[in-house]
Every structure is written in structure tokens, then in C-alpha cells.
Amino acid sequence: MRVRLLFLCTFALASAISPGRGLGADQVFAQYFLSGSKQIVRFPVGNPSAMVVVGPLTDTLAGMDFDPSANVLWAINFTIQSLGTIDRVSGAFTSAVALQGDCCIKAFTIDPVAGTFYVSKGDAFLYSLDRSSGVATLVAAAAPSGAQVTALAMDCSGRLLAVDGDPNAGSIYEVHLDASPALVGNPGYVGATSLEFDNDTGALYGWFNVSGSDASTHATIDPATAQPSQASQLPGKYRMAVRNTCFRIFAGDFES
């Protein structure tokens, strides 16, 4: 934890002297899919009903997340099996490297402090992803044997959560790199397609889509108990990423 705090201090100092955060600060970017139409959209954190279209993207994304600076939006392109970036102005995908090894990545998150890329392949395991080579390396169990992890999220303290997307499960687990995963709870929704922390507030949000349905549930999730609140249902299926950094949480703690 001391190493992580030192890393966060360094990142906060760099953020303080860097240019402003610019377009899309404190916005959610997501891929929206409905009846064959796919688009990149954005909306205020926690308010998907106010979404606006950024641009079209015909490929399917298996996950997306921002780097620690919140300036680069990375994504896993399922259609062409590639890691790349999403343009926040046009929604266009630019491939950076082809994914290597067995198919297919189903969940993706980035450590918001250290910048490590983590993925899951729809199994019960967590892998680190080398963004230069596209190679995924087994790291730890993310959920009990037989689980199908379809969403990952990591907060500023290093807490890493995984959702069992099995249609009959839905439980959320805290992943430990050096120990077995620990059950957090079950939100009562199945078919998780996305899970994401708001780094400014520590709030956790999720999207859930029942197989065969053209609508998804967006909810605030208690990261300590997995209990949902402020749930709303919207047409479409979603993969999302929240654009903000860990800096303001650190600054608030420092000033208090």
C-alpha cells in the first residue's frame, strides 16, 4: 500500500502541473448497441438518460477504460481481436496491437494509478495484458471455479472487482492477486456487461443485460455489499468507461 500511495502522490503532482482535463471530463463514454446499430455515446456520470451520440462504431467492443491520466480511452475490439484506442471526438477505433493467444477477452479494466491492463476471457481468471505485445498472462483467480467473468473494475485504492456474468449467477467478487477471490455479494441482476468506478467519488456503476433482451439496467452498486440503488432501464446494451482521475480523491484527502 505504501508503494501505491507514493505512486499516487507522484501522479497527483504530475496532474497538478499538466494541462486541463478538457473535453469530456467527468463523462461516461460507452458503446451502445441496439438492433444492429452501434454507436459511441457519452453521458454525465450516473445519468445515462442524458446520453448523446459521439459517432458510429460498427465493430463490437468487449471492454473499454481510460488510462490513469484520463486522456486515452483504450478498448478491446472483439470483432478484429485487437487492443486500441477510441477517439473521444469521433468515436473512431484505432488499432494498436493484435491480441495474442486463445480467444476471447470478455472484460477489461485499467489500474487507475499504476496503469496495468487487466482482462478476463469469460472464464474464472484474471490476466494482465501487455499493451505492446497483446499477450495476456494469467495472474489470479477472479471468481470461483466455473464462473464466467464478464466485467471488471478497479478503484484508486487498488480494489479490483469481478462480476460473474453467468446467466444464473451475477455475484460480485473482490479479486486478490495473492489469495482467493472473496464474495462481495449479489446485486440481484444477471448478465453484467460493464462495471466501472467513478474515481472522483468512489461510486460504482454497472450495466446488466438479460440474454435476449434489447434493454439494459444501469444501477449504482455498493462496492462493500453489492446492493444496487438508483436503477434505471434503457434500450440497448452497453460497455462503458468513466473519464476522471484519482487525483481529486488524493487532493481531498491531503487537504482534509
PEJO-V797236 format. One record per pair of residues at least 12 apart in sequence whose ideal C-beta (glycine too) atoms are under 10 Angstrom apart, sorted by sequence separation. I is the first residue (numbers start at 0). J is the second residue. D is the distance in whole Angstrom. If there is no record, write none. Layout:
# PEJO-V797236
((I J D) (I J D))
This chain:
# PEJO-V797236
((28 40 7) (29 41 7) (38 50 9) (40 52 5) (41 53 6) (62 74 7) (63 75 7) (72 84 6) (73 85 8) (81 93 9) (82 94 8) (83 95 5) (106 118 6) (107 119 8) (115 127 6) (116 128 4) (125 137 8) (126 138 6) (127 139 10) (149 161 9) (150 162 4) (160 172 7) (161 173 8) (170 182 6) (171 183 4) (172 184 9) (193 205 7) (194 206 8) (205 217 7) (206 218 8) (217 229 8) (218 230 4) (219 231 10) (27 40 9) (28 41 5) (29 42 8) (39 52 8) (40 53 6) (61 74 8) (62 75 5) (63 76 10) (71 84 6) (72 85 4) (79 92 9) (81 94 4) (82 95 5) (83 96 8) (105 118 8) (106 119 4) (115 128 9) (116 129 8) (124 137 6) (125 138 5) (126 139 9) (148 161 5) (149 162 6) (150 163 9) (159 172 9) (160 173 6) (161 174 5) (170 183 8) (171 184 6) (192 205 8) (193 206 4) (194 207 10) (204 217 7) (205 218 6) (207 220 10) (217 230 7) (218 231 8) (26 40 10) (27 41 6) (28 42 9) (38 52 5) (39 53 4) (40 54 9) (60 74 5) (61 75 4) (62 76 10) (71 85 9) (72 86 8) (78 92 9) (80 94 10) (81 95 7) (82 96 5) (83 97 10) (104 118 5) (105 119 6) (106 120 8) (115 129 10) (116 130 6) (124 138 8) (125 139 5) (148 162 7) (149 163 8) (150 164 7) (159 173 7) (160 174 7) (170 184 7) (171 185 7) (191 205 6) (192 206 5) (193 207 9) (204 218 7) (205 219 8) (216 230 6) (217 231 5) (218 232 10) (26 41 5) (27 42 5) (38 53 7) (39 54 6) (60 75 6) (61 76 8) (62 77 9) (72 87 6) (79 94 7) (81 96 7) (82 97 8) (103 118 10) (104 119 7) (105 120 6) (106 121 8) (115 130 10) (120 135 7) (124 139 7) (125 140 7) (126 141 9) (146 161 8) (147 162 9) (148 163 6) (149 164 3) (158 173 6) (159 174 4) (169 184 10) (170 185 5) (171 186 7) (191 206 7) (192 207 7) (193 208 9) (203 218 9) (204 219 6) (205 220 5) (216 231 7) (217 232 8) (26 42 7) (27 43 7) (31 47 9) (38 54 7) (39 55 8) (58 74 9) (59 75 10) (60 76 6) (61 77 4) (71 87 9) (76 92 6) (81 97 5) (82 98 6) (104 120 6) (105 121 4) (114 130 9) (119 135 9) (124 140 6) (125 141 4) (146 162 9) (147 163 6) (148 164 7) (149 165 8) (158 174 9) (159 175 8) (169 185 6) (170 186 8) (190 206 9) (191 207 5) (192 208 5) (203 219 7) (204 220 7) (215 231 10) (216 232 5) (217 233 6) (26 43 6) (27 44 6) (38 55 6) (39 56 5) (59 76 8) (60 77 6) (61 78 9) (70 87 9) (76 93 10) (80 97 6) (81 98 6) (103 120 6) (104 121 8) (105 122 8) (108 125 10) (110 127 10) (118 135 6) (120 137 10) (123 140 6) (124 141 6) (125 142 9) (146 163 4) (147 164 5) (148 165 9) (158 175 10) (159 176 8) (163 180 10) (168 185 8) (169 186 7) (186 203 10) (188 205 7) (190 207 5) (191 208 8) (202 219 6) (203 220 5) (215 232 7) (216 233 8) (23 41 6) (25 43 7) (26 44 7) (27 45 8) (29 47 8) (37 55 7) (38 56 7) (56 74 9) (58 76 5) (59 77 5) (60 78 9) (66 84 9) (72 90 10) (74 92 6) (76 94 7) (79 97 8) (80 98 5) (102 120 8) (103 121 7) (117 135 9) (118 136 10) (122 140 10) (123 141 6) (124 142 8) (141 159 8) (145 163 9) (146 164 8) (147 165 5) (169 187 7) (188 206 9) (189 207 7) (190 208 5) (202 220 9) (203 221 7) (214 232 5) (215 233 6) (22 41 9) (25 44 6) (27 46 9) (31 50 7) (36 55 8) (37 56 6) (38 57 10) (58 77 7) (59 78 5) (61 80 9) (74 93 10) (76 95 10) (79 98 9) (80 99 9) (101 120 7) (102 121 10) (106 125 9) (109 128 9) (116 135 9) (122 141 8) (123 142 5) (141 160 9) (142 161 5) (146 165 6) (147 166 9) (152 171 9) (157 176 9) (161 180 7) (163 182 10) (169 188 6) (170 189 10) (186 205 7) (188 207 4) (189 208 9) (190 209 5) (202 221 9) (203 222 5) (214 233 7) (215 234 8) (25 45 10) (27 47 7) (37 57 6) (56 76 9) (58 78 4) (59 79 9) (62 82 10) (65 85 10) (72 92 10) (74 94 10) (98 118 9) (100 120 9) (106 126 10) (118 138 10) (122 142 9) (123 143 6) (124 144 10) (139 159 9) (141 161 4) (142 162 8) (143 163 8) (145 165 8) (149 169 10) (160 180 10) (169 189 4) (171 191 8) (187 207 9) (188 208 9) (189 209 6) (190 210 6) (202 222 8) (203 223 10) (205 225 9) (207 227 9) (212 232 9) (214 234 5) (215 235 6) (217 237 8) (29 50 8) (31 52 8) (36 57 9) (37 58 7) (39 60 9) (57 78 8) (58 79 6) (63 84 9) (74 95 10) (76 97 10) (77 98 9) (107 128 8) (109 130 9) (117 138 7) (123 144 6) (138 159 10) (140 161 9) (141 162 9) (142 163 5) (147 168 8) (150 171 9) (153 174 9) (159 180 9) (162 183 10) (168 189 7) (169 190 8) (170 191 10) (186 207 8) (188 209 8) (189 210 8) (190 211 10) (201 222 8) (213 234 6) (214 235 7) (215 236 6) (28 50 10) (31 53 10) (35 57 9) (37 59 7) (56 78 10) (63 85 6) (65 87 10) (73 95 8) (76 98 9) (80 102 7) (82 104 9) (104 126 8) (117 139 10) (119 141 6) (122 144 9) (123 145 7) (124 146 9) (139 161 10) (141 163 9) (142 164 10) (146 168 7) (161 183 9) (163 185 9) (167 189 7) (168 190 10) (169 191 7) (190 212 8) (193 215 9) (197 219 9) (203 225 9) (205 227 8) (212 234 10) (213 235 7) (214 236 9) (215 237 6) (217 239 9) (27 50 8) (30 53 10) (37 60 9) (58 81 9) (60 83 10) (75 98 7) (80 103 7) (115 138 9) (119 142 9) (122 145 9) (123 146 4) (125 148 8) (142 165 9) (145 168 9) (151 174 8) (160 183 7) (162 185 10) (166 189 6) (168 191 10) (171 194 8) (192 215 7) (204 227 10) (207 230 9) (213 236 8) (26 50 10) (29 53 9) (32 56 9) (39 63 9) (80 104 8) (104 128 8) (117 141 9) (122 146 8) (123 147 7) (124 148 8) (146 170 8) (148 172 8) (162 186 8) (165 189 8) (166 190 6) (191 215 10) (193 217 9) (196 220 10) (203 227 10) (212 236 9) (26 51 10) (28 53 7) (31 56 9) (58 83 10) (60 85 8) (77 102 9) (82 107 9) (121 146 9) (122 147 7) (123 148 6) (143 168 9) (158 183 10) (164 189 8) (165 190 9) (190 215 8) (191 216 10) (195 220 10) (204 229 9) (205 230 10) (207 232 10) (30 56 6) (77 103 6) (100 126 9) (121 147 5) (122 148 7) (125 151 8) (142 168 9) (146 172 8) (148 174 9) (162 188 9) (163 189 9) (164 190 6) (165 191 10) (190 216 9) (194 220 7) (196 222 8) (26 53 10) (32 59 7) (77 104 7) (119 146 9) (120 147 9) (121 148 7) (143 170 9) (162 189 10) (164 191 5) (188 215 10) (189 216 10) (202 229 10) (206 233 9) (208 235 9) (30 58 9) (32 60 9) (75 103 9) (76 104 10) (77 105 8) (119 147 9) (120 148 8) (121 149 6) (142 170 8) (162 190 9) (163 191 8) (164 192 8) (188 216 6) (194 222 10) (208 236 5) (30 59 8) (56 85 8) (63 92 10) (75 104 5) (99 128 10) (119 148 4) (142 171 9) (143 172 8) (162 191 4) (187 216 10) (191 220 10) (206 235 9) (207 236 10) (208 237 8) (23 53 9) (30 60 5) (56 86 10) (75 105 9) (98 128 8) (99 129 9) (118 148 9) (119 149 8) (142 172 5) (161 191 9) (162 192 9) (164 194 10) (186 216 9) (188 218 7) (206 236 8) (207 237 9) (29 60 9) (30 61 10) (54 85 9) (75 106 9) (104 135 7) (119 150 8) (141 172 7) (162 193 9) (187 218 9) (206 237 4) (30 62 10) (53 85 9) (54 86 8) (60 92 8) (75 107 5) (96 128 10) (119 151 6) (140 172 9) (141 173 10) (142 174 8) (148 180 10) (162 194 6) (171 203 9) (186 218 7) (188 220 9) (205 237 10) (206 238 8) (30 63 7) (39 72 9) (53 86 8) (54 87 10) (56 89 9) (74 107 8) (96 129 8) (99 132 7) (100 133 8) (118 151 7) (141 174 5) (161 194 8) (186 219 10) (206 239 6) (29 63 8) (53 87 7) (54 88 8) (55 89 9) (56 90 5) (58 92 6) (73 107 8) (82 116 8) (96 130 7) (98 132 10) (99 133 5) (100 134 7) (101 135 9) (117 151 6) (125 159 8) (140 174 8) (141 175 10) (146 180 9) (160 194 6) (171 205 9) (186 220 6) (205 239 9) (28 63 7) (39 74 9) (53 88 7) (54 89 5) (55 90 6) (56 91 7) (57 92 9) (73 108 10) (95 130 7) (96 131 7) (97 132 9) (98 133 5) (99 134 5) (100 135 6) (106 141 9) (117 152 10) (139 174 6) (140 175 9) (160 195 10) (186 221 9) (204 239 7) (28 64 10) (53 89 7) (54 90 3) (55 91 9) (56 92 6) (58 94 10) (73 109 7) (82 118 9) (95 131 9) (96 132 7) (97 133 5) (98 134 8) (99 135 7) (100 136 9) (117 153 7) (125 161 7) (138 174 9) (139 175 7) (140 176 10) (143 179 8) (160 196 8) (184 220 9) (28 65 8) (53 90 4) (54 91 7) (61 98 10) (96 133 4) (98 135 7) (124 161 9) (139 176 5) (142 179 10) (143 180 7) (183 220 9) (184 221 8) (188 225 10) (204 241 7) (52 90 8) (53 91 9) (71 109 9) (95 133 8) (96 134 9) (115 153 9) (123 161 9) (138 176 6) (139 177 7) (140 178 9) (142 180 5) (158 196 8) (169 207 8) (183 221 9) (184 222 10) (186 224 9) (187 225 9) (138 177 10) (139 178 8) (140 179 6) (141 180 6) (143 182 8) (183 222 7) (184 223 8) (185 224 10) (186 225 5) (187 226 8) (188 227 7) (202 241 9) (113 153 9) (123 163 8) (139 179 9) (140 180 6) (142 182 9) (150 190 10) (151 191 10) (156 196 10) (183 223 7) (184 224 5) (185 225 6) (186 226 7) (187 227 6) (37 78 10) (75 116 9) (106 147 10) (111 152 10) (112 153 9) (139 180 8) (149 190 8) (150 191 4) (152 193 9) (153 194 10) (154 195 10) (155 196 8) (183 224 7) (184 225 3) (185 226 9) (186 227 5) (200 241 10) (23 65 10) (61 103 7) (62 104 7) (67 109 7) (69 111 9) (105 147 8) (106 148 6) (108 150 8) (109 151 10) (111 153 6) (112 154 9) (117 159 7) (119 161 7) (123 165 10) (149 191 5) (150 192 7) (151 193 9) (152 194 4) (153 195 10) (154 196 4) (183 225 5) (184 226 7) (185 227 10) (186 228 10) (188 230 8) (199 241 9) (26 69 10) (61 104 5) (62 105 8) (64 107 6) (66 109 6) (67 110 8) (68 111 10) (71 114 10) (73 116 7) (75 118 7) (105 148 7) (106 149 5) (107 150 9) (108 151 4) (110 153 5) (111 154 7) (112 155 6) (119 162 10) (121 164 8) (148 191 9) (149 192 7) (150 193 6) (151 194 7) (152 195 5) (153 196 7) (154 197 9) (155 198 6) (158 201 9) (160 203 7) (162 205 7) (164 207 9) (166 209 8) (182 225 9) (183 226 10) (184 227 10) (187 230 9) (193 236 9) (195 238 9) (198 241 7) (200 243 9) (25 69 9) (28 72 6) (30 74 8) (61 105 6) (62 106 5) (63 107 7) (64 108 5) (65 109 7) (66 110 10) (67 111 5) (105 149 5) (106 150 5) (107 151 7) (108 152 6) (109 153 7) (110 154 10) (111 155 6) (112 156 9) (113 157 8) (117 161 9) (121 165 10) (147 191 10) (149 193 9) (150 194 4) (151 195 9) (152 196 5) (154 198 7) (155 199 10) (164 208 9) (166 210 6) (186 230 9) (192 236 6) (193 237 6) (195 239 6) (197 241 5) (198 242 9) (199 243 5) (24 69 7) (61 106 7) (62 107 3) (63 108 9) (64 109 4) (66 111 9) (67 112 6) (105 150 8) (106 151 5) (108 153 5) (110 155 9) (111 156 10) (112 157 7) (119 164 9) (149 194 9) (150 195 8) (153 198 10) (156 201 9) (158 203 10) (160 205 10) (162 207 9) (166 211 10) (192 237 6) (193 238 5) (194 239 9) (195 240 6) (196 241 7) (197 242 10) (198 243 5) (199 244 8) (23 69 9) (28 74 9) (39 85 6) (41 87 8) (61 107 7) (62 108 7) (63 109 10) (64 110 10) (65 111 8) (67 113 8) (68 114 9) (82 128 7) (105 151 9) (106 152 9) (108 154 10) (111 157 9) (155 201 8) (164 210 10) (190 236 9) (192 238 6) (193 239 5) (195 241 5) (197 243 7) (198 244 6) (199 245 9) (23 70 10) (39 86 8) (60 107 9) (62 109 10) (64 111 9) (67 114 5) (82 129 9) (83 130 10) (110 157 7) (154 201 6) (192 239 9) (193 240 8) (196 243 10) (198 245 5) (199 246 9) (200 247 9) (201 248 7) (20 68 9) (21 69 10) (22 70 10) (39 87 8) (66 114 6) (67 115 10) (82 130 6) (154 202 10) (198 246 8) (199 247 5) (200 248 8) (20 69 6) (21 70 8) (23 72 9) (39 88 10) (41 90 9) (82 131 10) (110 159 8) (123 172 9) (125 174 6) (127 176 10) (154 203 8) (171 220 7) (173 222 9) (196 245 10) (198 247 8) (199 248 7) (20 70 8) (39 89 8) (40 90 8) (66 116 9) (82 132 10) (124 174 10) (125 175 10) (171 221 10) (173 223 10) (198 248 6) (17 68 7) (39 90 3) (82 133 6) (108 159 7) (125 176 8) (152 203 7) (171 222 8) (197 248 10) (198 249 10) (18 70 9) (38 90 7) (39 91 8) (64 116 8) (81 133 8) (108 160 9) (152 204 9) (173 225 10) (199 251 9) (14 67 9) (17 70 9) (37 90 10) (39 92 9) (64 117 9) (75 128 8) (80 133 9) (82 135 10) (108 161 9) (152 205 8) (171 224 9) (172 225 9) (13 67 10) (14 68 7) (62 116 10) (171 225 4) (13 68 8) (14 69 9) (30 85 8) (62 117 10) (73 128 10) (106 161 7) (119 174 9) (125 180 9) (150 205 7) (170 225 7) (62 118 7) (106 162 8) (124 180 10) (150 206 8) (169 225 9) (10 67 6) (28 85 7) (61 118 8) (62 119 9) (73 130 8) (117 174 9) (123 180 8) (150 207 9) (10 68 8) (61 119 10) (106 164 8) (149 207 10) (162 220 9) (28 87 7) (61 120 10) (105 164 7) (117 176 10) (149 208 10) (7 67 10) (30 90 9) (61 121 9) (160 220 9) (6 67 9) (26 87 9) (28 90 9) (30 92 10) (160 222 7) (162 225 9) (23 87 5) (66 130 10) (158 222 7) (22 87 6) (23 88 9) (158 223 10) (160 225 9) (21 87 9) (22 88 7) (152 220 9) (154 222 7) (152 222 8) (106 191 9) (108 193 10) (111 196 8) (106 192 9) (107 193 10) (108 194 8) (112 198 9) (62 149 9) (64 151 9) (105 192 10) (106 193 9) (108 195 8) (111 198 5) (61 149 9) (62 150 8) (64 152 9) (67 155 10) (106 194 8) (108 196 9) (150 238 9) (62 151 8) (64 153 9) (150 239 10) (152 241 9) (155 244 9) (156 245 9) (155 245 4) (154 245 8) (155 246 9) (155 247 10) (156 248 9) (155 248 5) (154 248 9) (155 249 8) (155 252 10) (10 111 9) (11 112 10) (10 112 6) (9 112 10) (10 113 9) (6 110 10) (7 111 9) (10 114 9) (7 112 5) (6 112 5) (7 113 9) (3 110 9) (6 113 6) (4 112 9) (6 114 9) (3 112 6) (3 113 7) (2 113 9) (64 193 10) (69 198 8) (62 192 9) (63 193 8) (65 195 10) (111 241 10) (61 192 10) (62 193 8) (64 195 8) (67 198 9) (107 238 9) (109 240 9) (62 194 10) (63 195 9) (106 238 9) (108 240 9) (111 243 9) (112 244 9) (60 193 10) (65 198 9) (107 240 9) (111 244 7) (112 245 6) (111 245 5) (110 245 10) (111 246 10) (111 248 10) (112 249 9) (10 155 10) (7 155 7) (7 156 9) (7 157 10) (6 157 10) (44 195 9) (3 155 9) (4 156 10) (45 197 7) (3 156 8) (44 197 5) (3 157 6) (44 198 10) (44 199 8) (45 200 9) (85 240 9) (87 242 8) (0 156 8) (44 200 8) (0 157 8) (45 202 7) (47 204 9) (44 202 8) (45 204 7) (47 206 8) (32 192 10) (44 204 8) (77 238 10) (30 192 10) (29 192 10) (30 193 9) (75 238 9) (29 193 7) (74 238 8) (27 193 10) (29 195 9) (74 240 8) (73 240 8) (27 195 8) (47 215 9) (72 240 6) (48 217 9) (27 197 9) (47 217 5) (72 242 7) (46 217 9) (69 240 9) (25 197 8) (45 217 9) (69 241 9) (70 242 9) (25 198 10) (69 242 5) (25 199 7) (45 219 7) (64 238 10) (69 243 6) (70 244 9) (24 199 10) (25 200 10) (42 217 10) (63 238 6) (64 239 9) (65 240 5) (69 244 5) (32 208 10) (62 238 6) (63 239 7) (64 240 5) (65 241 7) (68 244 7) (69 245 9) (27 204 8) (29 206 8) (59 236 10) (60 237 10) (61 238 7) (62 239 9) (63 240 4) (64 241 9) (65 242 5) (67 244 6) (69 246 9) (60 238 5) (62 240 8) (64 242 10) (65 243 8) (66 244 9) (67 245 7) (68 246 9) (34 213 7) (59 238 9) (60 239 10) (65 244 8) (67 246 9) (33 213 6) (60 240 10) (32 213 9) (33 214 9) (33 215 10) (32 215 10) (46 229 10) (48 231 7) (50 233 8) (31 215 9) (45 229 7) (47 231 7) (46 231 9) (47 232 10) (48 233 7) (50 235 10) (45 231 10) (47 233 6) (50 237 9) (29 217 10) (47 235 10) (27 217 10) (47 237 8) (47 239 9) (40 235 9) (44 239 10) (45 241 9) (38 235 9) (40 237 8) (42 239 9) (44 241 6) (37 235 9) (41 239 10) (44 242 9) (36 235 9) (37 236 9) (39 238 10) (40 239 9) (41 240 10) (44 243 8) (33 233 10) (34 234 9) (33 234 5) (34 235 9) (41 242 8) (31 233 9) (33 235 4) (31 234 9) (32 235 6) (33 236 7) (31 235 5) (32 236 5) (33 237 10) (30 235 9) (31 236 8) (32 237 8) (29 235 9) (30 236 8) (31 237 6) (32 238 9) (29 236 10) (30 237 7) (31 238 9) (29 237 5) (30 238 5) (31 239 9) (29 238 6) (30 239 8) (27 237 9) (28 238 10) (29 239 4) (30 240 10) (28 239 7) (29 240 7) (27 239 5) (28 240 5) (29 241 10) (27 240 7) (28 241 8) (26 240 10) (27 241 5) (28 242 6) (26 241 8) (27 242 7) (25 241 8) (26 242 5) (27 243 10) (25 242 7) (26 243 9) (24 242 6) (25 243 5) (23 242 5) (24 243 7) (22 242 9) (23 243 10) (24 244 9) (21 242 10) (20 242 8) (25 247 10) (20 243 8) (20 244 8) (20 246 9) (17 246 10) (14 244 6) (14 245 9) (15 246 7) (14 246 4) (11 244 9) (13 246 9) (14 247 9) (10 244 8) (11 245 8) (12 246 9) (10 245 7) (11 246 5) (14 249 9) (15 250 8) (10 246 7) (11 247 9) (14 250 9) (11 248 9) (12 249 10) (7 245 6) (11 249 5) (6 245 10) (7 246 8) (10 249 8) (11 250 6) (7 248 9) (8 249 7) (11 252 10) (7 249 5) (11 253 8) (4 249 9) (7 252 10) (8 253 9))
